[in-house]
């Protein structure tokens, strides 16, 4: 463009200095028009150059600011050490920026506070302090027939009312016969067995009184025969709730609770606790796979980076893929996601809603705006939505219960914007393994 302007000026000067040579020179009006066009083009180039220069200065300032913060924190670039909660444990040893630690409680205790915490750029931990609180086993009123419940560590005991006995005061006691002589009755062999017992009879003032062992009752009109009480059927839908969380098996003189495959019966004898096949190495996952514990089982997962046109990705950790640098002239590459993160969760069937299932945060935002959105099909949008909890955090919300067994996937997209221009976007994929049971 500068060359064109020079040509126009040269022609004008030549025609004014040597008019006698008979050259076919443009008129003054044509020269002025050409000069105006050149001036407009030069102004446009100048504006474009100044805008590029401003953008370059802004990026340099951001890089200098980021480098300055990193230099300032180089001496102490870790967060303060977090101890494991009493009656619990901590998973994760690194306290460096962007690293996570997780907290678990021992059986009989529930977690209060944040399950996971992240070391932030400010060298402070995200979330709330984690503690383990004793679970009140008496909250479900397990003691029957007027019994008094005493909460203990990971168990409970019942103080039974008069006339009742058993772990949950489920069995009636025989009435007192005073000091009268007892005359034990005998039964034919055909009427004996684990669920049939002879009664204990006594004669008091000429009247016969018969009683049964705990867990048995007089059978009909025959006071000599005691039959087993089926506690599972009798207390199936009592006011204090079911005797067992999962299944009840009647036994001679009592009962026992059972759990499905993948669960153990807890110390109280009524509830079920998931077996962590990953922690106890009761799984068949290969070295390349990661074991994910689920309710009643486990899953072996292997994260592969996505294959997207115009971009390539590299695995930077077992659960994260990041985009390789884009060529300067490849605009389509710069519009693809900067990273993909993968997370897996175990969820109980019919979990109550609404509730927060997952949070996505930006540790080092570059732009002036963050935007969170839910990706995926109709099934994901039926059960989930995305809400903003603060300026830097979005949360995945469960809006309707999920009937298990099922596997659901939800994708949360976080976009960084500067004056409505996209600087980058990050995809978080959450896979939920929903169990068959509601515990």
Residue, then its C-alpha position, 0 to 999 in steps of 0.5 A: x500500500x505504501x508502494x501504491x501511494x509512492x507511485x501516485x505521488x511520483x506520477x503527480x510530480x513527474x507530470x508537474x515537472x515535465x509537462x512538455x514530454x507528452x505523457x498521458x498524465x491523470x488529471x488533478x481530480x483523479x490524483x486527489x481521488x487516488x490519494x484519498x483512497x490511499x489515505x483511507x487504506x493507510x488509516x485502516x491498516x493503522x487502526x488494525x496495527x494499533x488494535x493488535x498492539x493493544x492485544x499484545x500488550x494485554x497478553x504481555x501484562x497478563x503473563x508478567x502478572x502471572x509470572x510475578x505471582x508465581x515468583x512471589x509464591x515460589x518460596x512457599x508454594x504449598x498450602x498448610x498441612x491438613x490433618x486427618x479428622x478424628x475417627x477418619x482418614x485423609x487421602x492425598x499427600x500433596x499440598x501443592x497448588x491445584x492438588x486435592x485431598x479427600x476425607x473418609x470417616x470410620x464405620x459408625x461416623x458420618x462426614x461433616x464438612x467438605x469431602x474434597x478440598x483443593x489447594x488454591x492459588x491463594x495458598x488456602x484450602x477450598x471448602x470447609x473443615x472436615x470432621x467425623x461425627x458419630x452416627x446416632x444409631x438410635x435415630x431409627x428407633x430400633x428398640x421395639x415394644x417400649x424399649x429404651x435405645x442407648x447409642x454406642x460407637x457403631x452400634x446400639x443396645x436396647x433396655x427392654x420393658x418388662x415382659x420383653x427380651x431380645x436384641x431389639x426387645x422383639x420377643x415376649x418373656x414367660x410370665x412368673x410362676x411364683x414358687x409353685x412346683x413345675x410339672x413339665x409336659x412332654x411332647x411326641x417326637x413328631x411335634x418337636x423341631x427347631x421351630x416347635x418346642x415344648x412349653x414349660x407348665x406350672x400348677x399354681x393353686x390348682x390352675x395350670x400356667x404354661x409359658x414358652x422360651x423367648x422367641x416362641x408362643x403358645x400354639x393355638x389351644x394346645x398349651x403344651x406346644x410352643x411355635x416359633x414367632x416369625x419376627x420378620x413377618x410380625x414386625x415387617x412394617x412396624x411403627x419403628x420401621x423394618x427389623x432389617x435394612x435389606x432382608x430378614x431371615x426367620x430363625x428358631x427363636x429369633x431372626x437375622x438380617x442379610x445383605x445383597x452381594x457386595x455388602x456386609x452386615x453392620x455391627x448393629x445386625x440390621x444395616x448393610x455396609x458397602x464392601x470397598x473392592x478397590x481398597x481390599x483388592x477384591x477386583x480384577x482391574x488391570x494395571x492400566x485401568x483404575x478401580x472405581x468402587x460402587x455400591x455393591x460392586x466396582x467398575x474398571x475404567x480406562x480414560x482415553x483422550x477424545x479424538x476431535x477434528x482440528x485438535x489433538x489431546x495428550x493425557x496429563x494424568x489418569x483422569x485428565x486430557x489437555x489440548x496440544x498447542x494450536x498452530x497460529x493460523x488454525x482458528x478451528x483448533x482454538x475453538x475446541x475445548x482446552x481440556x477434558x476432566x473425568x470423574x466417577x461417582x457411586x450413587x444410591x438409587x432414588x437419591x432425594x432431590x434437589x441436591x448438589x452432586x458436583x462442583x466445577x471451579x476456576x483456579x486461575x481465571x484469565x478473562x472477565x466472565x465465566x459461563x457454565x452450561x450442561x451438555x448432553x442429551x435429553x436423559x442428562x437434562x431430565x435429571x440434572x441442571x447446572x447452577x452458579x454458586x459464586x463467581x468462580x464456581x458452577x455446580x451440577x444439581x440433581x433435580x429428579x431421583x434416579x432409579x437404579x441400577x443405571x449409569x448416567x453421564x453428565x458434561x459440564x462446560x466452563x467457558x472463559x470470556x474476555x469482553x464476550x470473546x471466548x478465551x477457552x473452554x473446559x469440559x468436565x465429564x461426570x459418570x454416575x454409577x447408580x446402585x440397585x438399592x437405596x442404601 
